[in-house]
């Protein structure tokens, strides 16, 4: 069973970028990681690029931990992005705080859209990596999840390499 402590040791709680990669990222994994982060930190700023955020699951995790789900959910600021342009814009709008955890869910899903020229996707990802580095420099923890590109968009594997370059800790989730 997945344990969030595997990815978030006390050494990686502040000023670090934790990237979790996989062919698929199960909802149970994401929900337990977000719930654990919400119970440990003051604020979670979530940008969801894969439409996978589940507030009900987080509330259930909070209740099982004997915490008031309403208090835990109030710690979460959520933005959903349906294009890579929106994803980059949401990240650019974030303020930096060592008390906040920046959570980028499905960080590359929208960047795999082949209707977006690869040059644009790379430029936007460069800007996103800059935001990630700034958040880390201000002492914030950044939690990123990303799937590998689907077979039809495998030429975009360079996006994964670029995202890996801005991470401190990289974990492969194998199913």
Residue pairs with C-beta under 8 A, 6 or more apart in sequence:
2 28
2 29
2 32
2 33
4 32
4 33
4 35
4 36
4 37
5 36
6 171
7 18
7 20
7 33
7 143
7 169
7 171
8 18
8 33
8 36
8 37
8 40
8 141
8 143
12 18
12 141
12 168
12 169
13 40
13 141
14 98
14 139
14 140
14 141
15 98
15 136
15 137
15 139
15 140
15 141
16 136
16 141
16 142
16 168
16 169
17 132
17 133
17 136
17 141
17 142
17 144
17 166
17 167
17 168
17 169
18 141
18 142
18 143
18 144
18 167
18 168
18 169
18 171
19 144
19 145
19 146
19 163
19 164
19 167
19 169
19 170
19 171
20 29
20 33
20 143
20 144
20 145
20 146
20 171
20 172
20 173
21 145
21 146
21 147
21 148
21 160
21 164
21 170
21 171
21 172
21 173
22 147
22 148
22 172
22 173
22 174
22 175
23 147
23 148
23 175
24 147
24 175
25 50
25 52
25 106
25 145
25 147
25 173
26 175
27 52
27 54
27 57
28 57
29 173
30 52
30 53
30 54
30 105
30 145
31 54
31 57
31 58
31 61
32 61
33 143
33 145
34 44
34 46
34 53
34 58
34 76
34 103
35 57
35 58
35 61
35 62
35 65
35 72
36 61
37 44
37 101
37 103
37 141
37 143
38 44
38 58
38 62
38 72
38 73
38 75
38 76
39 62
39 65
39 67
39 72
41 75
41 99
41 100
41 101
41 141
42 75
42 99
42 100
43 75
43 76
43 77
43 97
43 99
43 100
43 101
44 75
44 76
44 77
44 100
44 101
44 103
45 77
45 79
45 94
45 100
45 101
45 102
45 103
46 53
46 76
46 77
46 78
46 79
46 103
46 105
47 79
47 80
47 81
47 87
47 90
47 91
47 94
47 102
47 103
47 104
47 105
47 107
48 78
48 79
48 80
48 81
48 105
48 106
49 80
49 81
49 84
49 87
49 104
49 105
49 106
49 107
49 108
49 109
49 110
50 105
50 106
50 109
50 145
50 147
51 80
51 82
51 106
52 105
52 106
53 78
53 80
53 105
55 73
55 76
58 69
58 72
58 73
58 76
59 69
59 72
59 73
60 69
62 68
62 69
62 71
62 72
62 73
63 69
79 90
79 93
81 87
81 89
81 90
81 110
82 110
83 110
83 113
83 116
84 110
84 111
84 113
84 116
84 120
84 121
84 124
84 125
85 116
85 124
86 110
87 104
87 107
87 110
87 111
87 124
87 128
88 124
88 125
88 127
88 128
91 102
91 104
91 127
91 128
91 131
91 132
92 127
92 131
94 102
94 131
94 135
96 134
96 135
96 137
96 138
96 140
97 138
97 140
98 138
98 139
98 140
99 140
100 140
101 140
101 141
101 142
101 143
102 132
102 135
102 140
102 141
102 142
102 143
103 142
103 143
103 144
104 128
104 132
104 142
104 143
104 144
104 145
105 145
106 145
106 146
106 147
107 128
107 144
107 145
107 146
107 163
108 125
108 146
108 147
108 149
108 156
108 159
108 160
108 163
109 146
109 147
111 121
111 124
111 125
111 156
111 159
112 149
112 150
112 153
112 156
112 159
113 121
114 152
114 153
114 156
118 155
118 156
118 158
121 156
121 159
122 158
122 159
122 162
125 159
125 162
125 163
126 162
129 162
129 163
129 165
129 166
132 142
132 144
132 166
133 166
135 142
136 142
136 168
144 163
144 167
146 160
146 163
148 157
148 160
149 155
149 156
149 157
149 159
149 160
164 170
